[in-house]
Amino acid sequence: MERFFVEKIRVNSKYDIFGFHPTQAELISAGLVLSGAAIWISLSRRKGQKPPATSSPNGVTTG
């Protein structure tokens, strides 16, 4: 019930971006979704790479 009433008195700033009128909360949400997708793609690409070469205790490089 509280959330319902808070939304009625809340002042949402609206912006005009390419004919769309998103609120500040919608812009923040979209930014978080895009940055999360970018991080996910970056980590998934890194996961497919070969691990760096390691050296064994006797000095021989493997990998």
mmCIF file of the N, C-alpha and C atoms, coordinates in Angstrom:
data_MODEL
# 
_entry.id   MODEL 
# 
loop_
_atom_site.group_PDB 
_atom_site.id 
_atom_site.type_symbol 
_atom_site.label_atom_id 
_atom_site.label_alt_id 
_atom_site.label_comp_id 
_atom_site.label_asym_id 
_atom_site.label_entity_id 
_atom_site.label_seq_id 
_atom_site.pdbx_PDB_ins_code 
_atom_site.Cartn_x 
_atom_site.Cartn_y 
_atom_site.Cartn_z 
_atom_site.occupancy 
_atom_site.B_iso_or_equiv 
_atom_site.pdbx_formal_charge 
_atom_site.auth_seq_id 
_atom_site.auth_comp_id 
_atom_site.auth_asym_id 
_atom_site.auth_atom_id 
_atom_site.pdbx_PDB_model_num 
ATOM 1   N N  . MET A 1 1  ? 0.832  -1.189  0.000   1.00 0.00 ? 1  MET A N  1 
ATOM 2   C CA . MET A 1 1  ? 0.000  0.000   0.000   1.00 0.00 ? 1  MET A CA 1 
ATOM 3   C C  . MET A 1 1  ? 0.884  1.263   0.000   1.00 0.00 ? 1  MET A C  1 
ATOM 4   N N  . GLU A 1 2  ? 1.939  1.205   0.785   1.00 0.00 ? 2  GLU A N  1 
ATOM 5   C CA . GLU A 1 2  ? 2.806  2.376   0.869   1.00 0.00 ? 2  GLU A CA 1 
ATOM 6   C C  . GLU A 1 2  ? 3.404  2.698   -0.498  1.00 0.00 ? 2  GLU A C  1 
ATOM 7   N N  . ARG A 1 3  ? 3.848  1.682   -1.192  1.00 0.00 ? 3  ARG A N  1 
ATOM 8   C CA . ARG A 1 3  ? 4.465  1.903   -2.503  1.00 0.00 ? 3  ARG A CA 1 
ATOM 9   C C  . ARG A 1 3  ? 3.494  2.571   -3.471  1.00 0.00 ? 3  ARG A C  1 
ATOM 10  N N  . PHE A 1 4  ? 2.258  2.167   -3.419  1.00 0.00 ? 4  PHE A N  1 
ATOM 11  C CA . PHE A 1 4  ? 1.233  2.754   -4.273  1.00 0.00 ? 4  PHE A CA 1 
ATOM 12  C C  . PHE A 1 4  ? 1.114  4.254   -4.016  1.00 0.00 ? 4  PHE A C  1 
ATOM 13  N N  . PHE A 1 5  ? 1.056  4.636   -2.760  1.00 0.00 ? 5  PHE A N  1 
ATOM 14  C CA . PHE A 1 5  ? 0.903  6.060   -2.430  1.00 0.00 ? 5  PHE A CA 1 
ATOM 15  C C  . PHE A 1 5  ? 2.169  6.859   -2.699  1.00 0.00 ? 5  PHE A C  1 
ATOM 16  N N  . VAL A 1 6  ? 3.312  6.254   -2.493  1.00 0.00 ? 6  VAL A N  1 
ATOM 17  C CA . VAL A 1 6  ? 4.572  6.944   -2.783  1.00 0.00 ? 6  VAL A CA 1 
ATOM 18  C C  . VAL A 1 6  ? 4.670  7.274   -4.261  1.00 0.00 ? 6  VAL A C  1 
ATOM 19  N N  . GLU A 1 7  ? 4.262  6.336   -5.115  1.00 0.00 ? 7  GLU A N  1 
ATOM 20  C CA . GLU A 1 7  ? 4.309  6.579   -6.555  1.00 0.00 ? 7  GLU A CA 1 
ATOM 21  C C  . GLU A 1 7  ? 3.343  7.685   -6.979  1.00 0.00 ? 7  GLU A C  1 
ATOM 22  N N  . LYS A 1 8  ? 2.278  7.876   -6.261  1.00 0.00 ? 8  LYS A N  1 
ATOM 23  C CA . LYS A 1 8  ? 1.325  8.949   -6.588  1.00 0.00 ? 8  LYS A CA 1 
ATOM 24  C C  . LYS A 1 8  ? 1.889  10.327  -6.287  1.00 0.00 ? 8  LYS A C  1 
ATOM 25  N N  . ILE A 1 9  ? 2.709  10.440  -5.241  1.00 0.00 ? 9  ILE A N  1 
ATOM 26  C CA . ILE A 1 9  ? 3.244  11.763  -4.878  1.00 0.00 ? 9  ILE A CA 1 
ATOM 27  C C  . ILE A 1 9  ? 4.668  11.977  -5.403  1.00 0.00 ? 9  ILE A C  1 
ATOM 28  N N  . ARG A 1 10 ? 5.253  10.958  -5.953  1.00 0.00 ? 10 ARG A N  1 
ATOM 29  C CA . ARG A 1 10 ? 6.622  11.039  -6.448  1.00 0.00 ? 10 ARG A CA 1 
ATOM 30  C C  . ARG A 1 10 ? 6.703  11.915  -7.689  1.00 0.00 ? 10 ARG A C  1 
ATOM 31  N N  . VAL A 1 11 ? 7.761  12.711  -7.754  1.00 0.00 ? 11 VAL A N  1 
ATOM 32  C CA . VAL A 1 11 ? 7.992  13.562  -8.921  1.00 0.00 ? 11 VAL A CA 1 
ATOM 33  C C  . VAL A 1 11 ? 9.012  12.857  -9.808  1.00 0.00 ? 11 VAL A C  1 
ATOM 34  N N  . ASN A 1 12 ? 8.586  12.431  -10.975 1.00 0.00 ? 12 ASN A N  1 
ATOM 35  C CA . ASN A 1 12 ? 9.471  11.765  -11.925 1.00 0.00 ? 12 ASN A CA 1 
ATOM 36  C C  . ASN A 1 12 ? 9.857  12.741  -13.024 1.00 0.00 ? 12 ASN A C  1 
ATOM 37  N N  . SER A 1 13 ? 11.147 13.028  -13.106 1.00 0.00 ? 13 SER A N  1 
ATOM 38  C CA . SER A 1 13 ? 11.631 13.887  -14.182 1.00 0.00 ? 13 SER A CA 1 
ATOM 39  C C  . SER A 1 13 ? 11.595 13.096  -15.480 1.00 0.00 ? 13 SER A C  1 
ATOM 40  N N  . LYS A 1 14 ? 10.990 13.672  -16.511 1.00 0.00 ? 14 LYS A N  1 
ATOM 41  C CA . LYS A 1 14 ? 10.945 13.011  -17.811 1.00 0.00 ? 14 LYS A CA 1 
ATOM 42  C C  . LYS A 1 14 ? 11.887 13.752  -18.754 1.00 0.00 ? 14 LYS A C  1 
ATOM 43  N N  . TYR A 1 15 ? 12.512 12.994  -19.620 1.00 0.00 ? 15 TYR A N  1 
ATOM 44  C CA . TYR A 1 15 ? 13.464 13.539  -20.571 1.00 0.00 ? 15 TYR A CA 1 
ATOM 45  C C  . TYR A 1 15 ? 12.973 13.264  -21.985 1.00 0.00 ? 15 TYR A C  1 
ATOM 46  N N  . ASP A 1 16 ? 13.385 14.098  -22.915 1.00 0.00 ? 16 ASP A N  1 
ATOM 47  C CA . ASP A 1 16 ? 13.017 13.914  -24.317 1.00 0.00 ? 16 ASP A CA 1 
ATOM 48  C C  . ASP A 1 16 ? 14.260 13.442  -25.065 1.00 0.00 ? 16 ASP A C  1 
ATOM 49  N N  . ILE A 1 17 ? 14.274 12.145  -25.396 1.00 0.00 ? 17 ILE A N  1 
ATOM 50  C CA . ILE A 1 17 ? 15.422 11.556  -26.085 1.00 0.00 ? 17 ILE A CA 1 
ATOM 51  C C  . ILE A 1 17 ? 14.921 10.878  -27.348 1.00 0.00 ? 17 ILE A C  1 
ATOM 52  N N  . PHE A 1 18 ? 15.209 11.457  -28.487 1.00 0.00 ? 18 PHE A N  1 
ATOM 53  C CA . PHE A 1 18 ? 14.830 10.907  -29.794 1.00 0.00 ? 18 PHE A CA 1 
ATOM 54  C C  . PHE A 1 18 ? 13.335 10.578  -29.872 1.00 0.00 ? 18 PHE A C  1 
ATOM 55  N N  . GLY A 1 19 ? 12.517 11.430  -29.320 1.00 0.00 ? 19 GLY A N  1 
ATOM 56  C CA . GLY A 1 19 ? 11.073 11.227  -29.385 1.00 0.00 ? 19 GLY A CA 1 
ATOM 57  C C  . GLY A 1 19 ? 10.510 10.357  -28.278 1.00 0.00 ? 19 GLY A C  1 
ATOM 58  N N  . PHE A 1 20 ? 11.362 9.759   -27.469 1.00 0.00 ? 20 PHE A N  1 
ATOM 59  C CA . PHE A 1 20 ? 10.909 8.979   -26.321 1.00 0.00 ? 20 PHE A CA 1 
ATOM 60  C C  . PHE A 1 20 ? 10.908 9.874   -25.093 1.00 0.00 ? 20 PHE A C  1 
ATOM 61  N N  . HIS A 1 21 ? 10.098 9.544   -24.116 1.00 0.00 ? 21 HIS A N  1 
ATOM 62  C CA . HIS A 1 21 ? 10.006 10.342  -22.892 1.00 0.00 ? 21 HIS A CA 1 
ATOM 63  C C  . HIS A 1 21 ? 10.210 9.453   -21.666 1.00 0.00 ? 21 HIS A C  1 
ATOM 64  N N  . PRO A 1 22 ? 11.445 8.921   -21.499 1.00 0.00 ? 22 PRO A N  1 
ATOM 65  C CA . PRO A 1 22 ? 11.691 8.055   -20.346 1.00 0.00 ? 22 PRO A CA 1 
ATOM 66  C C  . PRO A 1 22 ? 11.874 8.864   -19.065 1.00 0.00 ? 22 PRO A C  1 
ATOM 67  N N  . THR A 1 23 ? 11.602 8.221   -17.941 1.00 0.00 ? 23 THR A N  1 
ATOM 68  C CA . THR A 1 23 ? 11.851 8.852   -16.650 1.00 0.00 ? 23 THR A CA 1 
ATOM 69  C C  . THR A 1 23 ? 13.309 8.615   -16.269 1.00 0.00 ? 23 THR A C  1 
ATOM 70  N N  . GLN A 1 24 ? 13.743 9.297   -15.225 1.00 0.00 ? 24 GLN A N  1 
ATOM 71  C CA . GLN A 1 24 ? 15.111 9.138   -14.756 1.00 0.00 ? 24 GLN A CA 1 
ATOM 72  C C  . GLN A 1 24 ? 15.358 7.689   -14.324 1.00 0.00 ? 24 GLN A C  1 
ATOM 73  N N  . ALA A 1 25 ? 14.402 7.081   -13.642 1.00 0.00 ? 25 ALA A N  1 
ATOM 74  C CA . ALA A 1 25 ? 14.550 5.696   -13.200 1.00 0.00 ? 25 ALA A CA 1 
ATOM 75  C C  . ALA A 1 25 ? 14.687 4.745   -14.392 1.00 0.00 ? 25 ALA A C  1 
ATOM 76  N N  . GLU A 1 26 ? 13.951 4.989   -15.454 1.00 0.00 ? 26 GLU A N  1 
ATOM 77  C CA . GLU A 1 26 ? 14.050 4.145   -16.647 1.00 0.00 ? 26 GLU A CA 1 
ATOM 78  C C  . GLU A 1 26 ? 15.417 4.286   -17.313 1.00 0.00 ? 26 GLU A C  1 
ATOM 79  N N  . LEU A 1 27 ? 15.969 5.490   -17.327 1.00 0.00 ? 27 LEU A N  1 
ATOM 80  C CA . LEU A 1 27 ? 17.297 5.706   -17.908 1.00 0.00 ? 27 LEU A CA 1 
ATOM 81  C C  . LEU A 1 27 ? 18.367 4.996   -17.087 1.00 0.00 ? 27 LEU A C  1 
ATOM 82  N N  . ILE A 1 28 ? 18.261 5.086   -15.767 1.00 0.00 ? 28 ILE A N  1 
ATOM 83  C CA . ILE A 1 28 ? 19.221 4.406   -14.903 1.00 0.00 ? 28 ILE A CA 1 
ATOM 84  C C  . ILE A 1 28 ? 19.123 2.900   -15.090 1.00 0.00 ? 28 ILE A C  1 
ATOM 85  N N  . SER A 1 29 ? 17.914 2.391   -15.156 1.00 0.00 ? 29 SER A N  1 
ATOM 86  C CA . SER A 1 29 ? 17.700 0.959   -15.349 1.00 0.00 ? 29 SER A CA 1 
ATOM 87  C C  . SER A 1 29 ? 18.288 0.495   -16.676 1.00 0.00 ? 29 SER A C  1 
ATOM 88  N N  . ALA A 1 30 ? 18.051 1.232   -17.729 1.00 0.00 ? 30 ALA A N  1 
ATOM 89  C CA . ALA A 1 30 ? 18.585 0.869   -19.043 1.00 0.00 ? 30 ALA A CA 1 
ATOM 90  C C  . ALA A 1 30 ? 20.114 0.884   -19.024 1.00 0.00 ? 30 ALA A C  1 
ATOM 91  N N  . GLY A 1 31 ? 20.698 1.859   -18.356 1.00 0.00 ? 31 GLY A N  1 
ATOM 92  C CA . GLY A 1 31 ? 22.152 1.925   -18.238 1.00 0.00 ? 31 GLY A CA 1 
ATOM 93  C C  . GLY A 1 31 ? 22.728 0.731   -17.492 1.00 0.00 ? 31 GLY A C  1 
ATOM 94  N N  . LEU A 1 32 ? 22.055 0.317   -16.422 1.00 0.00 ? 32 LEU A N  1 
ATOM 95  C CA . LEU A 1 32 ? 22.510 -0.847  -15.670 1.00 0.00 ? 32 LEU A CA 1 
ATOM 96  C C  . LEU A 1 32 ? 22.387 -2.132  -16.485 1.00 0.00 ? 32 LEU A C  1 
ATOM 97  N N  . VAL A 1 33 ? 21.315 -2.265  -17.233 1.00 0.00 ? 33 VAL A N  1 
ATOM 98  C CA . VAL A 1 33 ? 21.131 -3.450  -18.075 1.00 0.00 ? 33 VAL A CA 1 
ATOM 99  C C  . VAL A 1 33 ? 22.216 -3.501  -19.149 1.00 0.00 ? 33 VAL A C  1 
ATOM 100 N N  . LEU A 1 34 ? 22.490 -2.372  -19.795 1.00 0.00 ? 34 LEU A N  1 
ATOM 101 C CA . LEU A 1 34 ? 23.518 -2.338  -20.844 1.00 0.00 ? 34 LEU A CA 1 
ATOM 102 C C  . LEU A 1 34 ? 24.910 -2.615  -20.286 1.00 0.00 ? 34 LEU A C  1 
ATOM 103 N N  . SER A 1 35 ? 25.233 -2.045  -19.128 1.00 0.00 ? 35 SER A N  1 
ATOM 104 C CA . SER A 1 35 ? 26.557 -2.303  -18.553 1.00 0.00 ? 35 SER A CA 1 
ATOM 105 C C  . SER A 1 35 ? 26.673 -3.757  -18.096 1.00 0.00 ? 35 SER A C  1 
ATOM 106 N N  . GLY A 1 36 ? 25.602 -4.338  -17.576 1.00 0.00 ? 36 GLY A N  1 
ATOM 107 C CA . GLY A 1 36 ? 25.625 -5.752  -17.202 1.00 0.00 ? 36 GLY A CA 1 
ATOM 108 C C  . GLY A 1 36 ? 25.828 -6.649  -18.404 1.00 0.00 ? 36 GLY A C  1 
ATOM 109 N N  . ALA A 1 37 ? 25.176 -6.328  -19.514 1.00 0.00 ? 37 ALA A N  1 
ATOM 110 C CA . ALA A 1 37 ? 25.343 -7.110  -20.741 1.00 0.00 ? 37 ALA A CA 1 
ATOM 111 C C  . ALA A 1 37 ? 26.770 -6.992  -21.262 1.00 0.00 ? 37 ALA A C  1 
ATOM 112 N N  . ALA A 1 38 ? 27.353 -5.801  -21.183 1.00 0.00 ? 38 ALA A N  1 
ATOM 113 C CA . ALA A 1 38 ? 28.730 -5.599  -21.642 1.00 0.00 ? 38 ALA A CA 1 
ATOM 114 C C  . ALA A 1 38 ? 29.707 -6.399  -20.791 1.00 0.00 ? 38 ALA A C  1 
ATOM 115 N N  . ILE A 1 39 ? 29.500 -6.412  -19.483 1.00 0.00 ? 39 ILE A N  1 
ATOM 116 C CA . ILE A 1 39 ? 30.369 -7.191  -18.593 1.00 0.00 ? 39 ILE A CA 1 
ATOM 117 C C  . ILE A 1 39 ? 30.213 -8.676  -18.873 1.00 0.00 ? 39 ILE A C  1 
ATOM 118 N N  . TRP A 1 40 ? 28.991 -9.123  -19.074 1.00 0.00 ? 40 TRP A N  1 
ATOM 119 C CA . TRP A 1 40 ? 28.725 -10.538 -19.351 1.00 0.00 ? 40 TRP A CA 1 
ATOM 120 C C  . TRP A 1 40 ? 29.422 -10.976 -20.646 1.00 0.00 ? 40 TRP A C  1 
ATOM 121 N N  . ILE A 1 41 ? 29.306 -10.162 -21.695 1.00 0.00 ? 41 ILE A N  1 
ATOM 122 C CA . ILE A 1 41 ? 29.957 -10.475 -22.968 1.00 0.00 ? 41 ILE A CA 1 
ATOM 123 C C  . ILE A 1 41 ? 31.473 -10.487 -22.805 1.00 0.00 ? 41 ILE A C  1 
ATOM 124 N N  . SER A 1 42 ? 32.004 -9.515  -22.089 1.00 0.00 ? 42 SER A N  1 
ATOM 125 C CA . SER A 1 42 ? 33.444 -9.438  -21.875 1.00 0.00 ? 42 SER A CA 1 
ATOM 126 C C  . SER A 1 42 ? 33.957 -10.670 -21.132 1.00 0.00 ? 42 SER A C  1 
ATOM 127 N N  . LEU A 1 43 ? 33.254 -11.077 -20.088 1.00 0.00 ? 43 LEU A N  1 
ATOM 128 C CA . LEU A 1 43 ? 33.694 -12.246 -19.321 1.00 0.00 ? 43 LEU A CA 1 
ATOM 129 C C  . LEU A 1 43 ? 33.541 -13.538 -20.112 1.00 0.00 ? 43 LEU A C  1 
ATOM 130 N N  . SER A 1 44 ? 32.492 -13.630 -20.928 1.00 0.00 ? 44 SER A N  1 
ATOM 131 C CA . SER A 1 44 ? 32.310 -14.856 -21.709 1.00 0.00 ? 44 SER A CA 1 
ATOM 132 C C  . SER A 1 44 ? 33.371 -14.974 -22.792 1.00 0.00 ? 44 SER A C  1 
ATOM 133 N N  . ARG A 1 45 ? 33.826 -13.870 -23.338 1.00 0.00 ? 45 ARG A N  1 
ATOM 134 C CA . ARG A 1 45 ? 34.906 -13.906 -24.335 1.00 0.00 ? 45 ARG A CA 1 
ATOM 135 C C  . ARG A 1 45 ? 36.224 -14.272 -23.671 1.00 0.00 ? 45 ARG A C  1 
ATOM 136 N N  . ARG A 1 46 ? 36.451 -13.750 -22.487 1.00 0.00 ? 46 ARG A N  1 
ATOM 137 C CA . ARG A 1 46 ? 37.690 -14.038 -21.768 1.00 0.00 ? 46 ARG A CA 1 
ATOM 138 C C  . ARG A 1 46 ? 37.740 -15.510 -21.364 1.00 0.00 ? 46 ARG A C  1 
ATOM 139 N N  . LYS A 1 47 ? 36.611 -16.090 -21.052 1.00 0.00 ? 47 LYS A N  1 
ATOM 140 C CA . LYS A 1 47 ? 36.539 -17.484 -20.641 1.00 0.00 ? 47 LYS A CA 1 
ATOM 141 C C  . LYS A 1 47 ? 37.002 -18.424 -21.754 1.00 0.00 ? 47 LYS A C  1 
ATOM 142 N N  . GLY A 1 48 ? 36.792 -18.053 -23.007 1.00 0.00 ? 48 GLY A N  1 
ATOM 143 C CA . GLY A 1 48 ? 37.165 -18.883 -24.134 1.00 0.00 ? 48 GLY A CA 1 
ATOM 144 C C  . GLY A 1 48 ? 38.645 -18.819 -24.503 1.00 0.00 ? 48 GLY A C  1 
ATOM 145 N N  . GLN A 1 49 ? 39.397 -17.901 -23.903 1.00 0.00 ? 49 GLN A N  1 
ATOM 146 C CA . GLN A 1 49 ? 40.809 -17.760 -24.237 1.00 0.00 ? 49 GLN A CA 1 
ATOM 147 C C  . GLN A 1 49 ? 41.638 -18.831 -23.537 1.00 0.00 ? 49 GLN A C  1 
ATOM 148 N N  . LYS A 1 50 ? 42.828 -19.109 -24.114 1.00 0.00 ? 50 LYS A N  1 
ATOM 149 C CA . LYS A 1 50 ? 43.739 -20.051 -23.475 1.00 0.00 ? 50 LYS A CA 1 
ATOM 150 C C  . LYS A 1 50 ? 44.316 -19.410 -22.222 1.00 0.00 ? 50 LYS A C  1 
ATOM 151 N N  . PRO A 1 51 ? 44.533 -20.193 -21.176 1.00 0.00 ? 51 PRO A N  1 
ATOM 152 C CA . PRO A 1 51 ? 45.174 -19.630 -19.984 1.00 0.00 ? 51 PRO A CA 1 
ATOM 153 C C  . PRO A 1 51 ? 46.621 -19.259 -20.281 1.00 0.00 ? 51 PRO A C  1 
ATOM 154 N N  . PRO A 1 52 ? 47.164 -18.315 -19.553 1.00 0.00 ? 52 PRO A N  1 
ATOM 155 C CA . PRO A 1 52 ? 48.559 -17.915 -19.807 1.00 0.00 ? 52 PRO A CA 1 
ATOM 156 C C  . PRO A 1 52 ? 49.513 -19.071 -19.510 1.00 0.00 ? 52 PRO A C  1 
ATOM 157 N N  . ALA A 1 53 ? 50.645 -19.063 -20.184 1.00 0.00 ? 53 ALA A N  1 
ATOM 158 C CA . ALA A 1 53 ? 51.652 -20.108 -19.986 1.00 0.00 ? 53 ALA A CA 1 
ATOM 159 C C  . ALA A 1 53 ? 52.195 -20.019 -18.570 1.00 0.00 ? 53 ALA A C  1 
ATOM 160 N N  . THR A 1 54 ? 52.388 -21.161 -17.962 1.00 0.00 ? 54 THR A N  1 
ATOM 161 C CA . THR A 1 54 ? 52.947 -21.212 -16.601 1.00 0.00 ? 54 THR A CA 1 
ATOM 162 C C  . THR A 1 54 ? 54.282 -21.928 -16.647 1.00 0.00 ? 54 THR A C  1 
ATOM 163 N N  . SER A 1 55 ? 55.122 -21.610 -15.721 1.00 0.00 ? 55 SER A N  1 
ATOM 164 C CA . SER A 1 55 ? 56.400 -22.299 -15.680 1.00 0.00 ? 55 SER A CA 1 
ATOM 165 C C  . SER A 1 55 ? 56.396 -23.291 -14.531 1.00 0.00 ? 55 SER A C  1 
ATOM 166 N N  . SER A 1 56 ? 57.011 -24.413 -14.768 1.00 0.00 ? 56 SER A N  1 
ATOM 167 C CA . SER A 1 56 ? 57.091 -25.440 -13.741 1.00 0.00 ? 56 SER A CA 1 
ATOM 168 C C  . SER A 1 56 ? 58.266 -25.135 -12.816 1.00 0.00 ? 56 SER A C  1 
ATOM 169 N N  . PRO A 1 57 ? 58.348 -25.807 -11.707 1.00 0.00 ? 57 PRO A N  1 
ATOM 170 C CA . PRO A 1 57 ? 59.441 -25.528 -10.758 1.00 0.00 ? 57 PRO A CA 1 
ATOM 171 C C  . PRO A 1 57 ? 60.841 -25.720 -11.347 1.00 0.00 ? 57 PRO A C  1 
ATOM 172 N N  . ASN A 1 58 ? 60.970 -26.571 -12.386 1.00 0.00 ? 58 ASN A N  1 
ATOM 173 C CA . ASN A 1 58 ? 62.303 -26.784 -12.963 1.00 0.00 ? 58 ASN A CA 1 
ATOM 174 C C  . ASN A 1 58 ? 62.626 -25.780 -14.077 1.00 0.00 ? 58 ASN A C  1 
ATOM 175 N N  . GLY A 1 59 ? 61.755 -24.764 -14.275 1.00 0.00 ? 59 GLY A N  1 
ATOM 176 C CA . GLY A 1 59 ? 62.047 -23.708 -15.230 1.00 0.00 ? 59 GLY A CA 1 
ATOM 177 C C  . GLY A 1 59 ? 61.532 -23.958 -16.627 1.00 0.00 ? 59 GLY A C  1 
ATOM 178 N N  . VAL A 1 60 ? 60.857 -25.054 -16.865 1.00 0.00 ? 60 VAL A N  1 
ATOM 179 C CA . VAL A 1 60 ? 60.319 -25.363 -18.190 1.00 0.00 ? 60 VAL A CA 1 
ATOM 180 C C  . VAL A 1 60 ? 58.944 -24.712 -18.328 1.00 0.00 ? 60 VAL A C  1 
ATOM 181 N N  . THR A 1 61 ? 58.777 -23.951 -19.400 1.00 0.00 ? 61 THR A N  1 
ATOM 182 C CA . THR A 1 61 ? 57.494 -23.274 -19.636 1.00 0.00 ? 61 THR A CA 1 
ATOM 183 C C  . THR A 1 61 ? 56.528 -24.225 -20.315 1.00 0.00 ? 61 THR A C  1 
ATOM 184 N N  . THR A 1 62 ? 55.323 -24.277 -19.796 1.00 0.00 ? 62 THR A N  1 
ATOM 185 C CA . THR A 1 62 ? 54.306 -25.154 -20.377 1.00 0.00 ? 62 THR A CA 1 
ATOM 186 C C  . THR A 1 62 ? 53.157 -24.297 -20.887 1.00 0.00 ? 62 THR A C  1 
ATOM 187 N N  . GLY A 1 63 ? 52.312 -24.855 -21.739 1.00 0.00 ? 63 GLY A N  1 
ATOM 188 C CA . GLY A 1 63 ? 51.129 -24.161 -22.186 1.00 0.00 ? 63 GLY A CA 1 
ATOM 189 C C  . GLY A 1 63 ? 51.215 -23.847 -23.589 1.00 0.00 ? 63 GLY A C  1 
# 
